[in-house]
Amino acid sequence: MATANQVLSWVNVAVFVLLAVVAVVEWRRRGGLAALWAGLAFLALGIVELVGIALPDHTTTLAQDVALRILVLLLVLFPYLLYRFTTAFNPPTRALERRLGGMTIVLFLWTCALPSFPESGQPRPAWFIAYLIAFVFHWTVLSVVVAIRLWRGGLGQPNVARRRMHLLSFGAAMITVALLISAAGPGSHSPLALATALIALVSAVGFLLGVAPPSLLRLVWRRPETERVQAAIASLMRLATREEEVVDRVLEPMAAIVGARAVALIDHDGRILGSHGTSVEVVAETAQAGGELPTWILRVGISPGTLLVWTSPYAPFFGQEEFALLETLGVMTGLALDRSRLFAREREALVALQRADELKSNFIALAAHELRTPVTVVHGIVETLGRAGSALSTDQRAELEDALMLQADRMRRLVEQLLDLSRLEAEAVPIQPERFRVRDRLEEVVAGAAGDRGTDVVVAVSPGLEAYADPQPFDRLLTNLVVNALRYGTRPVRITPDRRDRHFRIAVEDRGRGVPVEFVPELFERFTRSEHSRAGAGGTGLGLAIARSYARAQRGDLLYRPAEPHGARFELVLPAEPDST
């Protein structure tokens, strides 16, 4: 039994010293307050084990007595230093901090004031028993607080962090059990002493695995997260072809890898690509906040941009390698996003080609349909003039020639309008807005469109009013509206401006019968004309379709509503100011 106890004591010394060295190396390697407290705590414990085994059972010199007192002081400090390690992640309440700190100070000063320490095998005086009870109480309270804080903190963490925190919690509990048994005063060669040494060894191993578990053990613990990363990468490579799909598939595994409650991905231009566990508004506010972020929000640089991680305070310390996994997944996410953008460009190119083909087909169909009548008439007139021209009277020839000129002019106007409409639909008409005086341009439009009926048009526009638009489409659009009002409506035709809700509006209104209610839904369609317009005047049915296309090309619109008390009212709506974007 004595030999077993002796061997186990040396094993404990070796493990605790190794624990102290590892803890100090971890502090030097990573820095930080938590690593400092852990390094101090386990260094104190290692010194106690190393120096304690060298001290004789009976101190005979002043130096030995001082060394023993220092070792006891280190034992007093150990649970408090371990407690401070836990508070580096999650600050305690002020009341708890004051009570535990005060209790440690009192016990520390009490240890310094002790007259001596009873030798092994000697009876224990009452004052020493009181001190021993206070020592065990202090150690037990602090160790229980440490164990509970670490165990609860590990819940919900990734596997590696959770197991490390639970092992530290287990170590704190086991070393307290060993202390309680040792305080009972078993003999140094008794089975109870052997059990105490075994429990202390288990505690040391638990501490060691919690502070710095071997790489192989980490790999085993991390297997669920690794499989999740692999599944996410496979999903990205096989299934995600759009940017939204990439973000949806990757953010939830990213959060799970490091135990984060929320993550958000922001590209290099500051655009929020997506978020998981929090709203876009919160992400935008966090991303725009200047200075340092709160400790629980981390910025992780990855190839697509920046990953904001709303993590637990334990993750950076216990899950450092998990953040490396996160960066690996970030690299794959960048590749997947690049691929999705290539897919998007291909889709856009395909849609553009299909739209161009559709526009071409529509243009050919429209041209063939609308040009058939005038071409047939022209062909008939030319054939008549060629075969029977000599037999026709002068008046008949003049009538046919006038008809020929009329149909030729109709074909010219129709072809011009078809080309205009085709270019507008293909967004091939350049728009160059500028600021101009509205009244001056309207007077020119009325003079050209109304001719000798200029007095039928009232331009109710103040001389200083300005608009921001492309003058040429503006002129063509208003010309069409004025001509239609004079052709299909009844005088007076009024042109009035208005400016509200960040838009400039100009209305052309007549006092005719207006547009039939049943025809209003088709008013701006191509080649549509009401029965009244067909009977009253010629036209191609393209004018209003072209006018609305010109309005929309300038980020505006052309609207219709009945005038009061009767008539037609067309309203051109344009942006009042240049687009700031």
ChimeraX attribute file (.defattr): number of C-alpha atoms within 10 A of each C-alpha:
attribute: neighborCount
match mode: 1-to-1
recipient: residues
	/A:1	12
	/A:2	13
	/A:3	9
	/A:4	12
	/A:5	20
	/A:6	16
	/A:7	12
	/A:8	17
	/A:9	19
	/A:10	14
	/A:11	15
	/A:12	23
	/A:13	23
	/A:14	17
	/A:15	20
	/A:16	28
	/A:17	22
	/A:18	17
	/A:19	24
	/A:20	23
	/A:21	16
	/A:22	18
	/A:23	25
	/A:24	21
	/A:25	14
	/A:26	18
	/A:27	19
	/A:28	13
	/A:29	10
	/A:30	13
	/A:31	12
	/A:32	13
	/A:33	15
	/A:34	19
	/A:35	22
	/A:36	20
	/A:37	24
	/A:38	24
	/A:39	26
	/A:40	21
	/A:41	25
	/A:42	28
	/A:43	23
	/A:44	22
	/A:45	23
	/A:46	23
	/A:47	19
	/A:48	24
	/A:49	20
	/A:50	16
	/A:51	13
	/A:52	16
	/A:53	14
	/A:54	9
	/A:55	13
	/A:56	10
	/A:57	11
	/A:58	12
	/A:59	16
	/A:60	9
	/A:61	9
	/A:62	9
	/A:63	10
	/A:64	14
	/A:65	16
	/A:66	13
	/A:67	17
	/A:68	20
	/A:69	17
	/A:70	16
	/A:71	19
	/A:72	18
	/A:73	19
	/A:74	21
	/A:75	19
	/A:76	21
	/A:77	21
	/A:78	24
	/A:79	26
	/A:80	23
	/A:81	21
	/A:82	24
	/A:83	25
	/A:84	24
	/A:85	22
	/A:86	22
	/A:87	18
	/A:88	17
	/A:89	21
	/A:90	15
	/A:91	10
	/A:92	15
	/A:93	9
	/A:94	8
	/A:95	9
	/A:96	11
	/A:97	15
	/A:98	12
	/A:99	11
	/A:100	17
	/A:101	13
	/A:102	12
	/A:103	17
	/A:104	20
	/A:105	14
	/A:106	13
	/A:107	18
	/A:108	18
	/A:109	11
	/A:110	15
	/A:111	19
	/A:112	15
	/A:113	9
	/A:114	12
	/A:115	9
	/A:116	12
	/A:117	15
	/A:118	13
	/A:119	11
	/A:120	12
	/A:121	11
	/A:122	7
	/A:123	9
	/A:124	14
	/A:125	11
	/A:126	9
	/A:127	10
	/A:128	16
	/A:129	12
	/A:130	11
	/A:131	16
	/A:132	14
	/A:133	13
	/A:134	16
	/A:135	21
	/A:136	16
	/A:137	14
	/A:138	18
	/A:139	23
	/A:140	20
	/A:141	15
	/A:142	24
	/A:143	24
	/A:144	17
	/A:145	21
	/A:146	24
	/A:147	25
	/A:148	17
	/A:149	20
	/A:150	26
	/A:151	19
	/A:152	14
	/A:153	20
	/A:154	24
	/A:155	15
	/A:156	14
	/A:157	23
	/A:158	23
	/A:159	23
	/A:160	29
	/A:161	29
	/A:162	24
	/A:163	21
	/A:164	26
	/A:165	28
	/A:166	24
	/A:167	24
	/A:168	25
	/A:169	26
	/A:170	22
	/A:171	26
	/A:172	26
	/A:173	20
	/A:174	23
	/A:175	24
	/A:176	23
	/A:177	17
	/A:178	21
	/A:179	18
	/A:180	16
	/A:181	17
	/A:182	17
	/A:183	14
	/A:184	9
	/A:185	12
	/A:186	15
	/A:187	13
	/A:188	16
	/A:189	14
	/A:190	13
	/A:191	15
	/A:192	17
	/A:193	20
	/A:194	21
	/A:195	15
	/A:196	22
	/A:197	24
	/A:198	19
	/A:199	20
	/A:200	23
	/A:201	24
	/A:202	19
	/A:203	26
	/A:204	27
	/A:205	20
	/A:206	23
	/A:207	27
	/A:208	24
	/A:209	20
	/A:210	23
	/A:211	23
	/A:212	15
	/A:213	16
	/A:214	11
	/A:215	9
	/A:216	9
	/A:217	11
	/A:218	18
	/A:219	13
	/A:220	12
	/A:221	18
	/A:222	19
	/A:223	13
	/A:224	15
	/A:225	21
	/A:226	16
	/A:227	11
	/A:228	16
	/A:229	21
	/A:230	14
	/A:231	15
	/A:232	22
	/A:233	20
	/A:234	13
	/A:235	16
	/A:236	24
	/A:237	16
	/A:238	10
	/A:239	12
	/A:240	20
	/A:241	19
	/A:242	18
	/A:243	19
	/A:244	13
	/A:245	16
	/A:246	24
	/A:247	21
	/A:248	17
	/A:249	18
	/A:250	24
	/A:251	23
	/A:252	19
	/A:253	23
	/A:254	28
	/A:255	21
	/A:256	20
	/A:257	24
	/A:258	30
	/A:259	24
	/A:260	24
	/A:261	16
	/A:262	21
	/A:263	24
	/A:264	28
	/A:265	25
	/A:266	21
	/A:267	16
	/A:268	12
	/A:269	7
	/A:270	13
	/A:271	12
	/A:272	18
	/A:273	17
	/A:274	21
	/A:275	21
	/A:276	21
	/A:277	14
	/A:278	14
	/A:279	12
	/A:280	15
	/A:281	10
	/A:282	12
	/A:283	20
	/A:284	15
	/A:285	10
	/A:286	14
	/A:287	18
	/A:288	10
	/A:289	10
	/A:290	8
	/A:291	6
	/A:292	8
	/A:293	12
	/A:294	9
	/A:295	12
	/A:296	15
	/A:297	18
	/A:298	18
	/A:299	13
	/A:300	17
	/A:301	14
	/A:302	21
	/A:303	18
	/A:304	20
	/A:305	18
	/A:306	20
	/A:307	23
	/A:308	19
	/A:309	22
	/A:310	22
	/A:311	20
	/A:312	21
	/A:313	16
	/A:314	24
	/A:315	23
	/A:316	18
	/A:317	15
	/A:318	22
	/A:319	21
	/A:320	16
	/A:321	17
	/A:322	24
	/A:323	16
	/A:324	13
	/A:325	18
	/A:326	22
	/A:327	18
	/A:328	15
	/A:329	23
	/A:330	25
	/A:331	15
	/A:332	20
	/A:333	25
	/A:334	17
	/A:335	16
	/A:336	26
	/A:337	22
	/A:338	16
	/A:339	19
	/A:340	20
	/A:341	15
	/A:342	14
	/A:343	15
	/A:344	15
	/A:345	12
	/A:346	12
	/A:347	12
	/A:348	12
	/A:349	12
	/A:350	12
	/A:351	12
	/A:352	13
	/A:353	12
	/A:354	12
	/A:355	14
	/A:356	14
	/A:357	12
	/A:358	12
	/A:359	16
	/A:360	14
	/A:361	12
	/A:362	13
	/A:363	16
	/A:364	12
	/A:365	12
	/A:366	15
	/A:367	16
	/A:368	12
	/A:369	10
	/A:370	16
	/A:371	17
	/A:372	13
	/A:373	13
	/A:374	18
	/A:375	17
	/A:376	12
	/A:377	15
	/A:378	21
	/A:379	13
	/A:380	14
	/A:381	16
	/A:382	16
	/A:383	12
	/A:384	14
	/A:385	17
	/A:386	10
	/A:387	9
	/A:388	11
	/A:389	14
	/A:390	10
	/A:391	10
	/A:392	13
	/A:393	10
	/A:394	11
	/A:395	9
	/A:396	13
	/A:397	18
	/A:398	12
	/A:399	12
	/A:400	19
	/A:401	16
	/A:402	12
	/A:403	15
	/A:404	20
	/A:405	13
	/A:406	14
	/A:407	19
	/A:408	16
	/A:409	13
	/A:410	18
	/A:411	21
	/A:412	13
	/A:413	14
	/A:414	20
	/A:415	15
	/A:416	12
	/A:417	18
	/A:418	21
	/A:419	14
	/A:420	18
	/A:421	22
	/A:422	18
	/A:423	15
	/A:424	18
	/A:425	17
	/A:426	14
	/A:427	12
	/A:428	11
	/A:429	15
	/A:430	11
	/A:431	15
	/A:432	12
	/A:433	16
	/A:434	11
	/A:435	13
	/A:436	16
	/A:437	15
	/A:438	20
	/A:439	20
	/A:440	15
	/A:441	15
	/A:442	18
	/A:443	16
	/A:444	12
	/A:445	21
	/A:446	23
	/A:447	16
	/A:448	13
	/A:449	20
	/A:450	18
	/A:451	10
	/A:452	9
	/A:453	12
	/A:454	15
	/A:455	14
	/A:456	16
	/A:457	22
	/A:458	17
	/A:459	17
	/A:460	11
	/A:461	19
	/A:462	13
	/A:463	10
	/A:464	10
	/A:465	12
	/A:466	15
	/A:467	21
	/A:468	19
	/A:469	24
	/A:470	19
	/A:471	18
	/A:472	12
	/A:473	21
	/A:474	21
	/A:475	16
	/A:476	17
	/A:477	22
	/A:478	23
	/A:479	21
	/A:480	16
	/A:481	23
	/A:482	24
	/A:483	16
	/A:484	19
	/A:485	27
	/A:486	21
	/A:487	16
	/A:488	20
	/A:489	20
	/A:490	17
	/A:491	19
	/A:492	16
	/A:493	24
	/A:494	19
	/A:495	23
	/A:496	16
	/A:497	18
	/A:498	12
	/A:499	14
	/A:500	8
	/A:501	7
	/A:502	10
	/A:503	15
	/A:504	20
	/A:505	20
	/A:506	19
	/A:507	19
	/A:508	24
	/A:509	31
	/A:510	28
	/A:511	22
	/A:512	19
	/A:513	15
	/A:514	20
	/A:515	22
	/A:516	14
	/A:517	9
	/A:518	9
	/A:519	13
	/A:520	15
	/A:521	9
	/A:522	12
	/A:523	18
	/A:524	22
	/A:525	16
	/A:526	17
	/A:527	16
	/A:528	19
	/A:529	19
	/A:530	16
	/A:531	10
	/A:532	12
	/A:533	16
	/A:534	13
	/A:535	9
	/A:536	11
	/A:537	10
	/A:538	11
	/A:539	16
	/A:540	17
	/A:541	20
	/A:542	19
	/A:543	22
	/A:544	20
	/A:545	18
	/A:546	25
	/A:547	24
	/A:548	19
	/A:549	24
	/A:550	26
	/A:551	21
	/A:552	16
	/A:553	19
	/A:554	20
	/A:555	13
	/A:556	20
	/A:557	18
	/A:558	22
	/A:559	14
	/A:560	17
	/A:561	15
	/A:562	19
	/A:563	18
	/A:564	11
	/A:565	7
	/A:566	14
	/A:567	21
	/A:568	24
	/A:569	24
	/A:570	21
	/A:571	20
	/A:572	25
	/A:573	21
	/A:574	23
	/A:575	19
	/A:576	18
	/A:577	13
	/A:578	11
	/A:579	7
	/A:580	4
	/A:581	3
